[in-house]
Amino acid sequence: MKAQKEHWRKKSYKKATLELKLFVVDQIQNGQISTNFASKKYDVPRTTISYWIRKYSTLEQQNTGMSKNDEIKKLKEKIEELEFVKDFQQDIIADMELITGVDMSKKSLPETLAKEIELKKKNILKENGSINVLGSLNKPSTKDSKRKKNNK
């Protein structure tokens, strides 16, 4: 005797409130839970949660009042700030390499950054003269340059 096949039934879900939707989206965006975990915890399909994320994350942006142009402006400011920090750190590394005589940037940094630091070191040497092992500058004095001019 053959067993009767049961027809596949679509699982029914309760209607979620707006508060629950926003709460779930917030938890996922803050990294507190994953989409899979939220699906199991709140008994909501993952595709529905993905839809909520698309729908309510844009709603959240509208509520904060940040337009795309404002976002771009904010990101450009952040880039400028990070470039300033990078330049400052490279200046410090270049100074330390000149004082100690050890080229650490070539060994430990990516090639592009090491080249930038090497250029900074060359510029420092052009501006200040050479630096001896103890870190004091061997800068040609103005008297020496006047004597050389007079001797020629």
Backbone as CSV, one residue per row, in Angstrom:
resi,resn,N_x,N_y,N_z,CA_x,CA_y,CA_z,C_x,C_y,C_z
1,MET,0.828,-1.175,0.000,0.000,0.000,0.000,0.879,1.247,0.000
2,LYS,0.586,2.144,-0.895,1.374,3.366,-1.019,0.871,4.418,-0.040
3,ALA,1.846,5.153,0.503,1.470,6.247,1.396,1.016,7.427,0.547
4,GLN,0.018,8.102,1.045,-0.483,9.268,0.318,0.504,10.419,0.458
5,LYS,0.762,11.099,-0.654,1.672,12.237,-0.624,0.952,13.449,-0.042
6,GLU,1.681,14.131,0.845,1.101,15.367,1.389,1.502,16.510,0.478
7,HIS,0.586,17.355,0.248,0.884,18.509,-0.582,1.717,19.510,0.214
8,TRP,2.618,20.171,-0.517,3.469,21.176,0.117,2.614,22.368,0.494
9,ARG,2.793,22.795,1.707,2.040,23.951,2.175,2.977,25.112,2.436
10,LYS,2.540,26.263,2.076,3.299,27.477,2.328,3.179,27.814,3.806
11,LYS,4.301,28.110,4.409,4.301,28.437,5.825,3.684,29.818,6.017
12,SER,2.845,29.939,7.011,2.221,31.241,7.260,2.985,31.956,8.366
13,TYR,3.094,33.267,8.231,3.817,34.100,9.181,2.887,35.168,9.732
14,LYS,3.237,35.617,10.946,2.478,36.725,11.531,2.938,38.026,10.879
15,LYS,2.060,38.991,10.834,2.400,40.295,10.289,3.288,41.014,11.303
16,ALA,4.422,41.497,10.831,5.373,42.172,11.714,5.029,43.650,11.818
17,THR,5.228,44.192,13.003,4.966,45.616,13.215,6.141,46.433,12.682
18,LEU,5.898,47.699,12.473,6.953,48.589,11.998,8.091,48.656,13.008
19,GLU,7.741,48.662,14.293,8.767,48.725,15.340,9.684,47.510,15.263
20,LEU,9.093,46.329,15.068,9.897,45.116,14.967,10.798,45.176,13.740
21,LYS,10.254,45.624,12.632,11.041,45.715,11.407,12.243,46.639,11.599
22,LEU,11.993,47.814,12.148,13.083,48.772,12.364,14.104,48.228,13.361
23,PHE,13.615,47.533,14.389,14.493,46.956,15.401,15.415,45.904,14.786
24,VAL,14.841,45.030,13.968,15.621,43.972,13.322,16.648,44.579,12.363
25,VAL,16.219,45.538,11.556,17.136,46.189,10.608,18.274,46.869,11.361
26,ASP,17.967,47.551,12.450,18.987,48.230,13.244,19.989,47.233,13.822
27,GLN,19.497,46.125,14.345,20.391,45.114,14.916,21.321,44.537,13.847
28,ILE,20.787,44.276,12.672,21.605,43.705,11.598,22.640,44.716,11.123
29,GLN,22.241,45.971,10.942,23.179,46.988,10.449,24.260,47.318,11.472
30,ASN,23.952,47.181,12.752,24.953,47.432,13.786,25.836,46.217,14.037
31,GLY,25.558,45.112,13.357,26.384,43.923,13.495,26.089,43.102,14.737
32,GLN,24.967,43.360,15.388,24.634,42.617,16.596,24.164,41.209,16.267
33,ILE,23.444,41.041,15.162,22.977,39.728,14.734,23.099,39.624,13.217
34,SER,23.080,38.406,12.729,23.122,38.193,11.282,21.698,38.071,10.747
35,THR,21.591,38.109,9.438,20.282,37.959,8.799,19.710,36.572,9.077
36,ASN,20.566,35.561,9.009,20.104,34.197,9.281,19.583,34.061,10.706
37,PHE,20.330,34.604,11.665,19.921,34.507,13.064,18.601,35.251,13.286
38,ALA,18.482,36.430,12.684,17.248,37.211,12.824,16.067,36.452,12.225
39,SER,16.308,35.784,11.110,15.252,35.005,10.471,14.733,33.913,11.400
40,LYS,15.647,33.208,12.041,15.250,32.143,12.967,14.636,32.701,14.247
41,LYS,15.249,33.753,14.775,14.799,34.307,16.048,13.393,34.896,15.958
42,TYR,13.124,35.644,14.892,11.853,36.345,14.770,10.870,35.623,13.843
43,ASP,11.249,34.433,13.366,10.406,33.618,12.503,9.923,34.403,11.277
44,VAL,10.910,34.968,10.570,10.651,35.769,9.371,11.598,35.263,8.286
45,PRO,11.145,35.096,7.054,12.039,34.642,5.987,13.198,35.620,5.748
46,ARG,14.332,35.061,5.347,15.512,35.901,5.074,15.247,36.892,3.961
47,THR,14.518,36.476,2.951,14.226,37.395,1.844,13.406,38.590,2.318
48,THR,12.507,38.344,3.261,11.710,39.444,3.819,12.606,40.402,4.590
49,ILE,13.534,39.843,5.361,14.459,40.690,6.127,15.341,41.495,5.172
50,SER,15.771,40.883,4.081,16.566,41.619,3.087,15.761,42.771,2.497
51,TYR,14.486,42.516,2.259,13.606,43.572,1.760,13.495,44.701,2.789
52,TRP,13.335,44.344,4.058,13.250,45.366,5.116,14.516,46.206,5.145
53,ILE,15.642,45.547,5.019,16.921,46.271,5.072,16.989,47.285,3.933
54,ARG,16.632,46.860,2.708,16.644,47.797,1.577,15.669,48.943,1.803
55,LYS,14.484,48.605,2.275,13.423,49.603,2.412,13.694,50.568,3.567
56,TYR,14.023,50.042,4.729,14.109,50.877,5.922,15.471,51.511,6.126
57,SER,16.505,51.035,5.482,17.792,51.723,5.596,17.732,53.038,4.826
58,THR,17.014,53.059,3.688,16.851,54.323,2.967,15.922,55.241,3.736
59,LEU,14.940,54.673,4.415,14.049,55.479,5.243,14.832,56.130,6.375
60,GLU,15.754,55.379,6.938,16.587,55.897,8.017,17.438,57.059,7.527
61,GLN,17.993,56.932,6.314,18.794,58.017,5.753,17.940,59.258,5.524
62,GLN,16.700,59.070,5.087,15.808,60.206,4.867,15.495,60.895,6.180
63,ASN,15.321,60.119,7.243,15.005,60.692,8.550,16.180,61.484,9.118
64,THR,17.402,61.040,8.855,18.549,61.785,9.349,18.791,63.031,8.515
65,GLY,18.204,63.080,7.330,18.307,64.284,6.505,19.610,64.386,5.758
66,MET,20.364,63.312,5.652,21.645,63.373,4.957,21.434,62.977,3.493
67,SER,21.674,63.917,2.638,21.524,63.635,1.211,22.810,62.998,0.691
68,LYS,22.779,62.557,-0.541,23.965,61.955,-1.155,25.105,62.963,-1.229
69,ASN,24.773,64.222,-1.555,25.806,65.250,-1.643,26.440,65.516,-0.283
70,ASP,25.610,65.510,0.775,26.146,65.699,2.120,27.049,64.537,2.507
71,GLU,26.632,63.333,2.118,27.434,62.157,2.406,28.774,62.231,1.686
72,ILE,28.752,62.636,0.429,29.976,62.758,-0.364,30.892,63.812,0.251
73,LYS,30.316,64.933,0.658,31.096,66.007,1.270,31.753,65.529,2.560
74,LYS,31.003,64.793,3.362,31.522,64.271,4.624,32.657,63.281,4.368
75,LEU,32.494,62.426,3.379,33.528,61.452,3.048,34.783,62.134,2.501
76,LYS,34.616,63.189,1.699,35.773,63.930,1.191,36.549,64.583,2.335
77,GLU,35.830,65.127,3.313,36.488,65.711,4.479,37.270,64.654,5.248
78,LYS,36.698,63.478,5.373,37.366,62.378,6.073,38.622,61.962,5.319
79,ILE,38.548,61.933,3.987,39.720,61.588,3.174,40.833,62.608,3.384
80,GLU,40.482,63.899,3.379,41.478,64.945,3.602,42.135,64.791,4.963
81,GLU,41.334,64.502,5.969,41.856,64.320,7.319,42.823,63.131,7.368
82,LEU,42.456,62.028,6.735,43.306,60.844,6.738,44.593,61.072,5.940
83,GLU,44.510,61.844,4.853,45.718,62.163,4.084,46.668,63.029,4.899
84,PHE,46.125,63.952,5.686,46.957,64.787,6.558,47.673,63.915,7.586
85,VAL,46.931,62.987,8.189,47.521,62.093,9.187,48.617,61.246,8.547
86,LYS,48.356,60.731,7.338,49.347,59.912,6.623,50.613,60.719,6.359
87,ASP,50.462,61.955,5.874,51.626,62.800,5.607,52.419,63.069,6.877
88,PHE,51.709,63.341,7.964,52.365,63.603,9.242,53.165,62.383,9.702
89,GLN,52.556,61.209,9.594,53.239,59.984,9.998,54.440,59.708,9.106
90,GLN,54.302,59.978,7.808,55.430,59.779,6.901,56.572,60.734,7.222
91,ASP,56.243,61.974,7.600,57.285,62.924,7.993,58.044,62.420,9.212
92,ILE,57.312,61.883,10.169,57.949,61.363,11.384,58.854,60.180,11.039
93,ILE,58.367,59.269,10.197,59.167,58.111,9.806,60.421,58.557,9.066
94,ALA,60.266,59.526,8.152,61.424,60.028,7.396,62.447,60.650,8.338
95,ASP,61.991,61.447,9.295,62.910,62.057,10.264,63.639,60.988,11.075
96,MET,62.899,59.988,11.537,63.517,58.938,12.345,64.528,58.127,11.517
97,GLU,64.208,57.872,10.268,65.152,57.132,9.419,66.415,57.943,9.180
98,LEU,66.267,59.248,9.013,67.448,60.094,8.817,68.298,60.153,10.083
99,ILE,67.643,60.223,11.229,68.377,60.311,12.493,69.076,58.993,12.810
100,THR,68.365,57.893,12.670,68.936,56.595,13.038,69.766,55.970,11.927
101,GLY,69.492,56.326,10.678,70.208,55.740,9.569,69.685,54.372,9.169
102,VAL,68.547,53.958,9.713,67.971,52.650,9.412,66.754,52.855,8.521
103,ASP,66.721,52.144,7.398,65.590,52.240,6.475,64.532,51.196,6.824
104,MET,63.697,51.501,7.794,62.656,50.567,8.220,61.483,50.545,7.250
105,SER,61.225,51.643,6.574,60.057,51.716,5.697,60.169,50.741,4.527
106,LYS,61.377,50.532,4.019,61.554,49.611,2.887,61.245,48.181,3.296
107,LYS,61.519,47.862,4.560,61.327,46.495,5.029,59.888,46.216,5.445
108,SER,59.220,47.228,6.007,57.928,46.950,6.653,56.715,47.600,5.995
109,LEU,56.897,48.485,5.046,55.753,49.158,4.428,55.603,48.767,2.967
110,PRO,54.413,48.946,2.411,54.236,48.698,0.970,55.164,49.590,0.154
111,GLU,55.482,49.142,-1.028,56.471,49.819,-1.871,56.104,51.278,-2.156
112,THR,54.822,51.543,-2.405,54.423,52.919,-2.736,54.653,53.857,-1.548
113,LEU,54.333,53.392,-0.346,54.558,54.233,0.836,56.038,54.407,1.106
114,ALA,56.824,53.359,0.905,58.270,53.462,1.112,58.882,54.482,0.150
115,LYS,58.381,54.512,-1.096,58.887,55.491,-2.072,58.529,56.920,-1.644
116,GLU,57.299,57.091,-1.127,56.890,58.424,-0.661,57.774,58.886,0.495
117,ILE,58.098,57.977,1.396,58.958,58.328,2.534,60.367,58.654,2.040
118,GLU,60.848,57.911,1.060,62.175,58.186,0.494,62.217,59.586,-0.116
119,LEU,61.157,59.987,-0.821,61.087,61.340,-1.387,61.073,62.392,-0.283
120,LYS,60.338,62.118,0.788,60.303,63.068,1.911,61.686,63.218,2.531
121,LYS,62.416,62.110,2.643,63.771,62.170,3.201,64.675,63.021,2.311
122,LYS,64.560,62.843,0.989,65.377,63.634,0.073,65.053,65.118,0.195
123,ASN,63.757,65.436,0.317,63.357,66.837,0.465,63.873,67.425,1.777
124,ILE,63.846,66.630,2.835,64.353,67.112,4.129,65.844,67.390,4.018
125,LEU,66.569,66.487,3.362,68.004,66.684,3.204,68.315,67.905,2.351
126,LYS,67.509,68.148,1.301,67.712,69.338,0.473,67.510,70.605,1.278
127,GLU,66.451,70.610,2.115,66.136,71.812,2.892,67.114,72.042,4.031
128,ASN,67.488,70.972,4.722,68.244,71.127,5.961,69.712,70.756,5.861
129,GLY,70.165,70.238,4.772,71.522,69.731,4.707,71.509,68.284,5.151
130,SER,72.662,67.749,5.518,72.718,66.343,5.923,72.588,66.232,7.437
131,ILE,72.284,65.047,7.908,72.148,64.794,9.340,73.190,63.750,9.719
132,ASN,73.924,64.007,10.813,74.926,63.022,11.220,74.291,61.944,12.091
133,VAL,75.090,61.013,12.540,74.591,59.847,13.261,73.887,60.245,14.559
134,LEU,74.332,61.276,15.220,73.731,61.678,16.495,72.457,62.476,16.308
135,GLY,72.132,62.807,15.114,70.881,63.493,14.857,71.005,64.986,14.724
136,SER,72.209,65.537,14.877,72.344,66.979,14.712,72.529,67.295,13.236
137,LEU,72.070,68.438,12.855,72.115,68.824,11.446,73.496,69.320,11.067
138,ASN,73.967,68.883,9.915,75.191,69.421,9.331,74.774,70.389,8.241
139,LYS,74.158,71.460,8.658,73.626,72.419,7.709,74.712,73.435,7.391
140,PRO,74.934,73.666,6.129,75.941,74.672,5.796,75.495,76.038,6.321
141,SER,76.383,76.699,7.020,76.022,78.003,7.579,76.062,79.057,6.482
142,THR,75.471,80.183,6.763,75.461,81.265,5.775,76.863,81.848,5.611
143,LYS,77.663,81.774,6.680,79.035,82.273,6.587,79.844,81.449,5.595
144,ASP,79.661,80.102,5.666,80.397,79.229,4.754,80.028,79.517,3.303
145,SER,78.750,79.731,3.052,78.328,79.978,1.670,78.846,81.326,1.185
146,LYS,78.941,82.329,2.086,79.482,83.639,1.698,80.968,83.524,1.376
147,ARG,81.683,82.710,2.175,83.132,82.543,1.933,83.368,81.874,0.589
148,LYS,82.547,80.868,0.274,82.712,80.177,-1.002,82.466,81.117,-2.170
149,LYS,81.455,81.974,-2.031,81.163,82.941,-3.090,82.305,83.918,-3.267
150,ASN,82.868,84.382,-2.125,83.969,85.358,-2.190,85.229,84.742,-2.786
151,ASN,85.478,83.455,-2.483,86.669,82.790,-2.996,86.597,82.553,-4.490
152,LYS,85.425,82.446,-5.053,85.275,82.220,-6.490,85.474,83.505,-7.182
